Amino acid sequence: MTPQGHRRLILTRHAKSAWDNPAIADHERPLNARGRLAARELGDWLASRGYEPEEVLCSSSLRTRETWEQVAAAVLEVRPVVRYEAELYQAAPENLLAVLKTATAASVMVLAHNPGIADFARQLCARPPLTPAFARYPTTATTVIDFQINDWADLRLGEGSMLDFFLPAGRG
């Protein structure tokens, strides 16, 4: 539970997708085996730290939906409201911000794509880390950012406090 005057964002890039069938449209690409394992690892990491979202805003692509399914299998304490949003597919930071501002829960996970999600993570943090992994924001990268606001509509870029950063094993 997030205290009044405080909002928490869990910002996640989808896990690794399969590229073995060039006939599949990008929006419909599934996760590969490594991606499924990384997403499950992320779910375990979130649960172990108590970073369980109350609301999930997820791109409508198959790989983001599958990433959430794997994460959700490990996140057992809270069953969040999940919204699949077409606007998050390949979204630019300003589109990610617009969708996030519609969130109603205090703890929200956004699952989307690069390059928009990496740019959005940098723009949100008052002090983004200077590590190359954060700049690349590889598949399954996740940043936990806290904001001292009462409502997501009040969110301003550059005012978030980065709390944590996750990369699956072997991705640093």
C-alpha positions as CSV (number, residue, x, y, z in Angstrom):
1,M,0.0,0.0,0.0
2,T,1.3,3.4,-1.0
3,P,0.9,6.3,1.5
4,Q,-1.2,9.4,0.7
5,G,0.8,12.0,-1.2
6,H,3.0,9.3,-2.7
7,R,2.9,7.5,-6.0
8,R,5.1,4.6,-7.2
9,L,5.8,3.7,-10.8
10,I,7.2,0.4,-12.0
11,L,8.4,1.1,-15.5
12,T,9.2,-2.1,-17.5
13,R,10.4,-2.8,-21.0
14,H,8.9,-6.1,-22.3
15,A,10.9,-9.3,-22.1
16,K,12.9,-10.7,-25.1
17,S,10.7,-11.6,-28.0
18,A,11.0,-14.3,-30.7
19,W,12.3,-13.3,-34.2
20,D,12.3,-16.8,-35.7
21,N,9.2,-16.2,-37.9
22,P,9.5,-13.2,-40.2
23,A,5.9,-13.6,-41.4
24,I,4.6,-12.6,-37.9
25,A,3.7,-8.9,-37.6
26,D,5.7,-7.0,-35.0
27,H,2.6,-6.4,-32.8
28,E,2.0,-10.2,-32.7
29,R,5.6,-11.4,-31.9
30,P,5.6,-13.7,-28.8
31,L,8.2,-14.0,-26.1
32,N,11.0,-16.5,-26.7
33,A,12.1,-18.9,-24.0
34,R,14.7,-16.5,-22.6
35,G,12.1,-13.8,-22.4
36,R,9.7,-16.0,-20.5
37,L,12.4,-16.8,-17.9
38,A,13.4,-13.2,-17.6
39,A,9.8,-12.0,-17.0
40,R,9.4,-14.7,-14.3
41,E,12.6,-13.5,-12.7
42,L,11.3,-10.0,-12.8
43,G,8.1,-11.1,-11.1
44,D,10.1,-12.9,-8.3
45,W,12.2,-9.7,-7.9
46,L,9.2,-7.5,-7.6
47,A,7.5,-9.8,-5.1
48,S,10.6,-10.1,-3.0
49,R,10.9,-6.3,-2.6
50,G,7.2,-5.7,-2.2
51,Y,6.9,-3.8,-5.5
52,E,3.5,-5.1,-6.4
53,P,1.4,-2.9,-8.6
54,E,-2.2,-2.1,-7.9
55,E,-2.8,-1.2,-11.6
56,V,-1.0,-2.3,-14.7
57,L,-1.0,-0.3,-18.0
58,C,0.3,-2.7,-20.6
59,S,0.9,-2.2,-24.3
60,S,-1.5,-4.3,-26.5
61,S,1.3,-6.2,-28.2
62,L,1.6,-9.9,-27.6
63,R,5.1,-9.7,-26.1
64,T,4.0,-7.1,-23.5
65,R,0.9,-9.1,-22.6
66,E,3.0,-12.3,-22.3
67,T,5.6,-10.4,-20.1
68,W,2.8,-9.4,-17.8
69,E,1.4,-12.9,-17.6
70,Q,4.8,-14.2,-16.5
71,V,5.3,-11.4,-14.0
72,A,1.8,-11.9,-12.6
73,A,2.5,-15.6,-12.0
74,A,5.1,-14.6,-9.4
75,V,3.4,-11.5,-8.0
76,L,0.8,-13.2,-5.7
77,E,-0.1,-10.7,-3.0
78,V,-2.0,-8.2,-5.1
79,R,-4.2,-8.8,-8.1
80,P,-4.0,-5.5,-10.0
81,V,-6.4,-4.0,-12.4
82,V,-4.9,-4.5,-15.9
83,R,-5.5,-2.2,-18.8
84,Y,-4.2,-3.2,-22.3
85,E,-3.6,0.1,-24.1
86,A,-3.0,0.3,-27.8
87,E,-1.6,3.8,-27.2
88,L,1.4,2.2,-25.4
89,Y,2.5,0.2,-28.5
90,Q,5.8,1.7,-29.7
91,A,4.8,4.9,-27.7
92,A,6.9,8.0,-27.5
93,P,7.6,9.4,-24.0
94,E,4.8,12.0,-24.3
95,N,2.3,9.2,-25.1
96,L,3.5,7.1,-22.2
97,L,3.0,10.2,-19.9
98,A,-0.5,10.8,-21.2
99,V,-1.6,7.2,-20.5
100,L,0.1,7.2,-17.1
101,K,-1.7,10.4,-16.1
102,T,-5.0,8.4,-16.5
103,A,-4.0,5.8,-13.8
104,T,-6.0,5.8,-10.6
105,A,-4.0,3.5,-8.3
106,A,-1.1,4.6,-6.1
107,S,1.2,1.9,-7.4
108,V,1.3,1.5,-11.2
109,M,3.3,-0.7,-13.6
110,V,3.7,0.5,-17.2
111,L,4.8,-2.2,-19.7
112,A,5.9,-0.9,-23.0
113,H,8.7,-0.7,-25.7
114,N,12.0,0.9,-26.5
115,P,13.1,3.5,-27.5
116,G,10.2,5.4,-25.8
117,I,10.4,3.6,-22.5
118,A,14.1,4.3,-22.1
119,D,13.7,8.0,-22.9
120,F,10.7,8.2,-20.5
121,A,12.7,6.6,-17.7
122,R,15.5,9.2,-18.1
123,Q,13.0,12.0,-18.3
124,L,11.1,11.0,-15.1
125,C,14.1,10.7,-12.8
126,A,15.5,13.7,-11.1
127,R,18.8,11.9,-11.0
128,P,18.9,9.1,-13.6
129,P,21.8,6.7,-13.1
130,L,24.7,7.0,-15.5
131,T,25.1,3.3,-16.0
132,P,25.2,2.1,-19.6
133,A,22.5,-0.5,-18.8
134,F,20.1,2.2,-17.8
135,A,20.8,4.1,-21.0
136,R,20.3,1.0,-23.1
137,Y,17.2,-0.1,-21.2
138,P,17.5,-3.7,-22.5
139,T,14.6,-6.1,-22.6
140,T,13.0,-6.7,-19.1
141,A,14.8,-3.6,-17.7
142,T,12.6,-2.2,-14.9
143,T,12.9,1.0,-12.9
144,V,11.0,1.7,-9.7
145,I,10.4,5.5,-9.3
146,D,8.7,7.3,-6.5
147,F,6.9,10.6,-6.8
148,Q,5.6,12.9,-4.0
149,I,2.3,13.6,-5.6
150,N,-1.4,12.9,-4.7
151,D,-2.6,12.1,-8.2
152,W,-0.9,10.9,-11.5
153,A,-2.4,13.9,-13.2
154,D,0.1,16.0,-11.2
155,L,3.1,14.1,-12.5
156,R,5.9,16.3,-13.8
157,L,9.0,15.1,-15.6
158,G,12.3,15.2,-13.7
159,E,10.7,15.0,-10.3
160,G,10.9,11.2,-9.6
161,S,13.2,9.6,-7.1
162,M,14.7,6.4,-8.5
163,L,14.3,3.7,-5.9
164,D,15.5,0.6,-7.7
165,F,16.6,-0.8,-11.1
166,F,16.3,-4.4,-12.3
167,L,18.0,-6.3,-15.1
168,P,17.6,-10.1,-15.5
169,A,20.6,-12.3,-15.0
170,G,23.2,-11.8,-17.7
171,R,21.8,-8.5,-19.0
172,G,24.0,-6.0,-17.1
